[in-house]
Amino acid sequence: MSATIMVQGTSSSVGKSVIAAGLCRIFLQDGMSVAPFKGQNMSNNSFVTPEGAEIGRAQAMQAAACRIPPSSAMNPVLLKPEADHRSQVVLNGKATGSLNSKEWRNKKPELWDAVAAGLEKLRGEYDVVVIEGAGSPAEVNLRASDITNMRVAVHANSPVLLVGDIDRGGVFASLLGTLELLEPKERKLVRGLIINRFRGDRAVLEPLPAMIEERTGVSVLGVVPYFTDIALPEEDAVALDHRVDRQADDGDLIVAVVRFPRVSNFDDFDPLERTPGVHVRFIDSPHELIGVHLIVLPGTKSTISDLRWMRERGLDSAVIAATNRGVPVIGICGGYQMLGETITDASGVDLPAGGSESGLGLLSVQTAFESVKSTRQVHFKMNGGPGLLAGASGIEGVGYEIHMGVTSPVEGACPQTTQYMRHGTDLERSGAVNADGNVLGTYVHGLFDTAEVRSAILANVTSAAGIPPLVGVDDYSLDTELDKLADHLRVSLDMSAIYGMIGR
C-alpha cells in the first residue's frame, strides 16, 4: 500500500487545497506517481471527470498538479449547497438527492465506506496519496460523524500537516487550540505545522515557532509567504467574500459577472481575469452595470431562486436595458437558462412545489428541469455568426457540462439564431445566440479555457466597444502556475522532514 500525507487546517480557507496541490506537484517532479484525495468536499465549484463523474474543483486542480485525469475516487462525497440548510449530495460522482443539515448528519456514517474505498483504490495505484481535510479537525461537535478529517488520518495511519493562516490573525492560538482539542491518538499523527500566507520579514516571528514546538512537541516545518503572482482556481465562493476588485485602468475591457447567491463554477472566468487589459468585477446591483462592455450570467445551483433574486434587485431589467444598448451578454449553464423565455420545474428540482418562471426573454429558448443530472465532458466546435461569434467558425475546444435541465428552441424559432455549437461524436447541437449575435447562451463550463475561443469573443467585444485589441490573451497556463507553486513551497517548507514522513 502506498504512502500518504494529509493536509489539515485550523479552519476553512486557510490554504489547505493550495498546499496539497503544491505537494502533489513536488512529488511528481521528484519522480513519484501521486494522486490527491478529499473524502468530503462542500462547494458549488465542481468539475466533470472523463467518465462523467462530478467532483470538487479543487481535486480536479490537484489532479492537474499530478498530471493525471481526475476521478470520482479522489472526492467520493461532494455537497453542493442549494439553500442555507439544504445541499445536494453527490456520491461517487453521481447526484443522489438533497438533504437538510439534520438528515445529512444522520447519513454521514453510511458514507464512510465510500470514503474508505476511494482512498484504498488510489493507494493501490499510486506511490503516494496527498489527502486534504475539510474545515477543522477540532470541531468536536462533529467528531462523531467525521468522514473526512482525523477519521481518515487514523484509518490510513497518515502523518498530518496542520496549516494555519497568519494573514487572518491569531495563528498561534489557532494551532495550539486545534492540537489541544484533538484526541491523543489523533494528536500523535500531527507531525508538522505550517504557517501560511505570511507577509513581511520571517525574523519577526521569532521566537514563537520555537515556543510552539516546545509546548506541543510538533515542529513548525515552514512559513509560506503570501503570494499574488501565482494564478490558481478558487475552490468555492468563500473566496468572493474576501475579494477586493482593483480599479479598472483606462482602456480596460470591463466584464461584469453577476454574483448570484448560489453562484457555481465562477472559475469559468479566471481566464478572462488573467488576460491583460481585461477587468472582471462581480456585481450584485444595477448601478454596477454602468460602463461595462460585457455582462456574464454564470452558473448557479438554484436557477429559479437566483433569477428571482435578480428581479428583487432590479438586475433583470438592468441587464435587458444594457442589451438593448448593445452591450453583449453571455449566459453559462444556469445563466443560459435565465436568458430564455420560460423555465419549467414540474419535478420540483429547483422549486420543491414545482411550477415555472418567466426568463429574461433574451433568447428564443425554453428550459424544462429534469430530475436526472447531466454531467459530461464535451469537445465542441463553434459555428460562426454575427456579433460575439464573428470569426469564430470552426474553432474547437473542450469543456464540461453539469446541469439538470434540457433547453430547446421555442416553437417557430429560427434554427440559425438558436443553435451555435456542436459537441460530441453525434454532432449534437447545443447553445443559443440571438439574431444580432450579442446574446449568447451555452451549457459548456470552461468555455474560456480555450485560448482561441477567448481570443475570438474578446476581440469581438473590444471591436464593438471601440477598445484597442488585447495583447497576451493566450499567455496563461495552469501547468506553469503549478510549477511556480511547487517552487514557492520548496523554498518555504522543510521538504526533507516531509519526505521522511512518507518514508522517502
QUIMOLIN-V752726 format. One record per residue. N is the residue number from 1. RES is the residue in one letter. SS is DSSP state (H for helix, E for strand, - for the rest). NEAR is the number of other ideal C-beta (glycine too) atoms within 8 Angstrom. Layout:
n: <N N>
res: <RES RES>
ss: <SS SS>
near: <NEAR NEAR>
This chain:
n: <1 2 3 4 5 6 7 8 9 10 11 12 13 14 15 16 17 18 19 20 21 22 23 24 25 26 27 28 29 30 31 32 33 34 35 36 37 38 39 40 41 42 43 44 45 46 47 48 49 50 51 52 53 54 55 56 57 58 59 60 61 62 63 64 65 66 67 68 69 70 71 72 73 74 75 76 77 78 79 80 81 82 83 84 85 86 87 88 89 90 91 92 93 94 95 96 97 98 99 100 101 102 103 104 105 106 107 108 109 110 111 112 113 114 115 116 117 118 119 120 121 122 123 124 125 126 127 128 129 130 131 132 133 134 135 136 137 138 139 140 141 142 143 144 145 146 147 148 149 150 151 152 153 154 155 156 157 158 159 160 161 162 163 164 165 166 167 168 169 170 171 172 173 174 175 176 177 178 179 180 181 182 183 184 185 186 187 188 189 190 191 192 193 194 195 196 197 198 199 200 201 202 203 204 205 206 207 208 209 210 211 212 213 214 215 216 217 218 219 220 221 222 223 224 225 226 227 228 229 230 231 232 233 234 235 236 237 238 239 240 241 242 243 244 245 246 247 248 249 250 251 252 253 254 255 256 257 258 259 260 261 262 263 264 265 266 267 268 269 270 271 272 273 274 275 276 277 278 279 280 281 282 283 284 285 286 287 288 289 290 291 292 293 294 295 296 297 298 299 300 301 302 303 304 305 306 307 308 309 310 311 312 313 314 315 316 317 318 319 320 321 322 323 324 325 326 327 328 329 330 331 332 333 334 335 336 337 338 339 340 341 342 343 344 345 346 347 348 349 350 351 352 353 354 355 356 357 358 359 360 361 362 363 364 365 366 367 368 369 370 371 372 373 374 375 376 377 378 379 380 381 382 383 384 385 386 387 388 389 390 391 392 393 394 395 396 397 398 399 400 401 402 403 404 405 406 407 408 409 410 411 412 413 414 415 416 417 418 419 420 421 422 423 424 425 426 427 428 429 430 431 432 433 434 435 436 437 438 439 440 441 442 443 444 445 446 447 448 449 450 451 452 453 454 455 456 457 458 459 460 461 462 463 464 465 466 467 468 469 470 471 472 473 474 475 476 477 478 479 480 481 482 483 484 485 486 487 488 489 490 491 492 493 494 495 496 497 498 499 500 501 502 503 504>
res: <M S A T I M V Q G T S S S V G K S V I A A G L C R I F L Q D G M S V A P F K G Q N M S N N S F V T P E G A E I G R A Q A M Q A A A C R I P P S S A M N P V L L K P E A D H R S Q V V L N G K A T G S L N S K E W R N K K P E L W D A V A A G L E K L R G E Y D V V V I E G A G S P A E V N L R A S D I T N M R V A V H A N S P V L L V G D I D R G G V F A S L L G T L E L L E P K E R K L V R G L I I N R F R G D R A V L E P L P A M I E E R T G V S V L G V V P Y F T D I A L P E E D A V A L D H R V D R Q A D D G D L I V A V V R F P R V S N F D D F D P L E R T P G V H V R F I D S P H E L I G V H L I V L P G T K S T I S D L R W M R E R G L D S A V I A A T N R G V P V I G I C G G Y Q M L G E T I T D A S G V D L P A G G S E S G L G L L S V Q T A F E S V K S T R Q V H F K M N G G P G L L A G A S G I E G V G Y E I H M G V T S P V E G A C P Q T T Q Y M R H G T D L E R S G A V N A D G N V L G T Y V H G L F D T A E V R S A I L A N V T S A A G I P P L V G V D D Y S L D T E L D K L A D H L R V S L D M S A I Y G M I G R>
ss: <- - E E E E E E E - - - - - - H H H H H H H H H H H H H H - - - - E E E E - - E E E - - - E E E - - - - - E E E H H H H H H H H H H - - - - - H H H - - E E E E E E E - - E E E E E E - - E E E E E E E H H H H H H H H H H H H H H H H H H H H H H H - - - - E E E E E - - - - - - - H H H H H H - - - - H H H H H H H - - E E E E E E E H H H - - H H H H H H H H H H H - - H H H H - - E E E E E E E E E - - - H H H H - - H H H H H H H H H - - - E E E E E E - - - - - - - - - - - - H H H H - - - - - - - - - - - E E E E E E - - - - E E - H H H H H H H H - - - - E E E E E E - - H H H H - - - - E E E E - E E - - H H H H H H H H H H H - H H H H H H H H H H - - - E E E E E - H H H H H H - - E E E E - - - - - - - - - E E E E - - - - - - E E E E E E E E E E E E E E E E E E - - - - H H H - - - - - - E E E E E E E E E E E E E E - - - - - H H H - - - E E E - - - - E E E - E E - - - - - E E E E - - E - H H H - H H H H H H H H H H H H H H H - - - - - - - - - - - - H H H H H H H H H H H H H - - E - H H H H H H H - - ->
near: <4 11 9 14 16 16 15 16 15 14 9 8 7 12 12 12 11 9 15 14 16 14 13 15 14 12 12 12 8 6 3 10 10 13 15 17 15 15 14 13 13 10 14 13 16 15 12 13 15 6 7 9 12 15 17 14 14 15 17 12 13 16 14 11 14 13 6 7 6 12 10 13 10 15 13 13 15 14 13 13 11 10 7 4 5 10 11 10 14 14 10 8 12 10 9 6 6 8 10 8 8 6 8 12 8 6 10 10 7 6 13 10 7 11 15 9 10 16 17 9 9 14 12 7 8 11 8 15 15 17 18 16 15 11 9 11 12 9 8 6 4 8 8 4 8 10 13 12 12 14 10 16 17 10 8 11 6 11 11 13 16 15 15 16 15 11 9 7 5 6 12 10 7 12 15 11 10 14 12 6 7 12 6 6 7 12 9 6 14 14 9 16 15 15 14 13 10 13 6 5 4 7 5 6 9 7 5 8 11 8 9 14 11 6 6 10 3 12 8 12 11 11 12 14 9 7 6 4 5 9 7 11 10 10 11 10 11 9 10 11 6 6 7 4 8 5 4 8 6 4 6 10 14 11 15 13 12 15 9 11 7 12 13 16 14 15 9 12 13 10 10 12 8 8 14 7 10 12 11 10 12 12 10 8 7 9 5 10 13 5 3 13 12 13 15 14 14 17 15 13 11 12 13 11 12 15 13 9 10 13 9 6 9 8 13 10 8 10 16 11 8 12 14 6 6 7 12 16 16 15 16 18 17 17 16 17 16 15 16 20 10 10 19 9 14 7 8 9 10 11 10 4 5 8 6 7 10 7 15 9 8 12 16 12 15 12 14 10 13 9 6 5 9 9 12 8 10 11 9 13 10 15 11 9 13 7 13 14 17 11 8 14 9 7 11 9 13 10 13 13 13 14 10 11 12 6 12 7 11 10 4 3 10 7 7 6 10 12 11 10 13 10 10 8 3 4 6 7 7 11 13 18 15 11 6 7 13 13 15 16 17 14 12 15 14 11 12 11 9 13 7 9 13 15 10 14 12 14 11 14 14 13 8 11 8 4 12 5 6 13 6 8 10 7 8 9 6 10 8 7 12 14 10 10 15 12 8 13 14 9 5 9 10 9 8 6 11 14 8 8 10 11 5 7>
